[in-house]
């Protein structure tokens, strides 16, 4: 067992507990442990440390009106790529709860902001929950070999551009619960994936800001 070291990527740990390394770390995370990304220690104009960008232009930006005073922005609006994602390398969890504050700045095709979870190290398999601005829905998908497949949809009020909202997910065993602004909007049972990391997502010409990403062990 060893202490989990705080990293320069502004990975602040709300509850610091001893954790094993390697494969054991993936299966023996302590219940109630929480990681919070505020991006305070990251370099402005660059992606957060210990993250992998797969499409889009991700950068930490100062914003005094945002929660915490900084945002992680996906600012690429016309690169010809349908999906943009950024995956965090840590933590790698089995059961997971995650939430993120987001605002859609602009987007005409299908303004979409999402949260990836239980994503494999190459970012090709896992789950995605996202806001569909085009239809006013929350969509839950599984991703297999980089291809997105539908699981369930739930209607929500269409988010206004520039307004902050919170998207959250909780996965325990086969049970997945999705929340929007603190209200549960769907429950699903699915057993395709059982562990992985968390990431963020946008689509088409969407420009979106993210803040206060929290990841925990339920």
C-alpha positions in Angstrom: 0.0 0.0 0.0 1.2 3.5 -0.7 0.0 7.0 -0.5 -1.7 8.4 -3.6 0.4 11.4 -4.6 -1.4 14.6 -5.5 -0.5 15.6 -9.1 0.1 18.9 -10.8 -3.0 18.5 -12.8 -5.0 20.0 -9.9 -6.2 16.5 -8.9 -7.3 17.4 -5.3 -8.3 14.4 -3.2 -11.2 15.0 -0.8 -10.5 11.8 1.1 -6.9 10.6 1.0 -6.5 6.9 1.7 -3.8 4.4 1.1 -4.1 2.7 -2.3 -2.3 -0.1 -4.0 -0.8 0.2 -7.5 -1.3 -1.6 -10.8 -4.1 -4.0 -11.3 -4.9 -4.1 -7.5 -5.7 -0.4 -7.5 -8.5 -1.0 -10.0 -10.3 -3.5 -7.8 -9.6 -2.3 -4.2 -10.7 1.4 -4.2 -12.1 2.5 -0.9 -15.8 3.4 -0.7 -16.3 7.2 -0.3 -13.0 8.2 -1.8 -13.3 11.3 -4.1 -11.2 13.0 -6.7 -12.0 16.6 -7.7 -10.6 18.3 -10.9 -10.7 22.1 -10.6 -7.8 22.8 -13.1 -6.4 25.4 -10.8 -2.8 24.1 -11.1 -2.9 23.4 -14.8 -1.2 25.6 -17.4 -3.6 28.0 -19.1 -4.1 27.4 -22.8 -3.2 23.7 -22.6 -5.1 20.5 -21.8 -4.9 19.2 -18.2 -1.9 17.0 -17.3 -2.6 13.2 -17.2 -5.2 13.5 -19.8 -5.5 12.3 -23.4 -7.3 14.4 -26.0 -8.9 12.5 -28.9 -10.2 15.1 -31.3 -11.0 18.7 -30.6 -9.0 21.6 -29.1 -9.1 21.1 -25.3 -7.5 23.8 -23.1 -7.8 25.2 -19.5 -9.0 28.8 -19.5 -9.5 31.4 -16.9 -13.1 32.5 -16.4 -14.1 34.5 -13.3 -17.8 33.8 -13.9 -17.3 30.0 -13.9 -17.4 27.7 -10.8 -13.9 27.7 -9.4 -12.7 30.5 -11.7 -11.4 28.1 -14.4 -12.9 26.0 -17.1 -11.8 23.2 -19.4 -12.9 24.3 -22.9 -13.4 22.3 -26.0 -13.2 25.2 -28.4 -12.9 23.5 -31.8 -16.1 24.3 -33.8 -15.3 23.2 -37.3 -12.5 20.5 -37.6 -14.6 18.0 -39.6 -14.5 15.5 -36.7 -17.8 14.2 -35.5 -16.8 13.4 -31.9 -14.3 15.1 -29.6 -13.2 13.5 -26.3 -10.7 14.0 -23.5 -9.9 11.0 -21.2 -8.4 11.3 -17.8 -5.8 8.7 -17.0 -6.8 8.4 -13.3 -8.6 7.1 -11.4 -9.3 3.6 -12.9 -12.3 2.3 -11.1 -14.9 -0.4 -11.0 -17.9 1.1 -9.2 -17.9 4.8 -10.0 -19.8 8.0 -9.4 -19.0 11.0 -11.5 -20.4 14.5 -12.1 -19.4 17.6 -14.1 -20.6 21.1 -14.4 -21.0 22.1 -18.1 -22.3 24.9 -20.3 -22.8 24.7 -24.1 -21.4 27.9 -25.5 -22.4 27.4 -29.1 -23.3 24.7 -31.7 -25.7 24.4 -34.5 -25.7 20.8 -35.7 -26.4 19.0 -32.4 -25.1 20.9 -29.4 -23.9 18.1 -27.2 -21.8 17.8 -24.0 -21.2 14.5 -22.3 -19.5 12.4 -19.7 -17.6 9.2 -20.5 -17.1 6.5 -17.8 -15.6 3.0 -17.4 -13.5 3.8 -20.5 -10.7 1.5 -21.4 -7.1 2.8 -21.6 -7.3 3.3 -25.4 -10.6 5.1 -25.2 -12.4 2.7 -27.5 -14.8 0.9 -25.2 -16.9 2.2 -22.3 -20.1 4.2 -21.6 -21.2 7.7 -22.6 -24.0 9.9 -21.2 -24.6 13.1 -23.1 -27.0 16.0 -23.6 -28.5 16.2 -27.0 -29.3 19.9 -27.6 -30.9 19.1 -31.0 -33.7 17.0 -29.5 -33.7 18.0 -25.8 -32.7 14.6 -24.6 -30.2 12.8 -22.4 -28.8 9.8 -24.2 -27.0 6.9 -22.6 -24.7 4.9 -25.0 -22.1 2.2 -24.8 -19.1 2.5 -27.1 -17.5 -0.6 -28.7 -14.4 -0.3 -30.7 -14.9 3.4 -31.1 -18.5 3.0 -32.3 -21.4 4.4 -30.3 -24.5 2.3 -29.6 -27.8 3.5 -27.9 -29.0 2.2 -24.6 -31.7 4.7 -23.4 -33.0 8.2 -23.9 -34.8 10.6 -21.5 -36.5 13.9 -22.3 -35.2 17.1 -20.6 -35.7 20.8 -21.0 -33.5 22.1 -23.7 -30.4 23.8 -22.1 -30.0 27.5 -23.0 -26.6 28.4 -24.5 -24.3 29.8 -21.8 -26.2 28.4 -18.8 -24.5 26.0 -16.3 -25.9 22.6 -15.7 -24.7 19.4 -13.9 -24.5 16.0 -15.5 -23.9 13.0 -13.3 -23.7 9.2 -13.4 -23.5 6.4 -10.8 -22.4 2.9 -11.7 -22.6 0.0 -9.1 -22.4 -3.5 -10.4 -24.8 -3.7 -13.4 -26.8 -0.7 -12.3 -26.4 2.7 -13.9 -28.2 5.8 -12.7 -28.0 9.1 -14.6 -28.8 12.5 -13.0 -29.3 16.0 -14.6 -29.2 19.0 -12.3 -29.5 16.8 -9.3 -32.5 14.9 -10.5 -32.4 11.2 -11.5 -33.6 10.9 -15.1 -32.9 7.2 -15.9 -31.9 3.9 -14.6 -30.4 1.1 -16.7 -28.9 -2.4 -16.1 -26.0 -3.2 -18.3 -23.0 -5.5 -17.8 -20.8 -4.9 -20.8 -18.0 -3.0 -19.0 -17.0 -3.2 -15.3 -14.0 -0.8 -14.9 -12.2 2.1 -16.5 -11.6 5.9 -16.4 -13.7 9.0 -16.9 -13.7 11.5 -19.7 -15.5 14.4 -21.4 -17.2 14.6 -24.8 -18.6 17.1 -27.3 -19.9 16.6 -30.9 -19.8 18.3 -34.3 -19.5 22.0 -34.0 -20.2 22.3 -30.3 -18.1 24.6 -28.2 -18.5 23.7 -24.5 -17.0 24.5 -21.1 -16.6 22.0 -18.2 -15.8 22.7 -14.6 -15.7 20.9 -11.2 -15.3 17.3 -12.4 -15.8 15.0 -9.4 -15.1 11.3 -9.5 -15.8 9.0 -6.6 -16.2 5.5 -5.4 -19.9 5.0 -4.3 
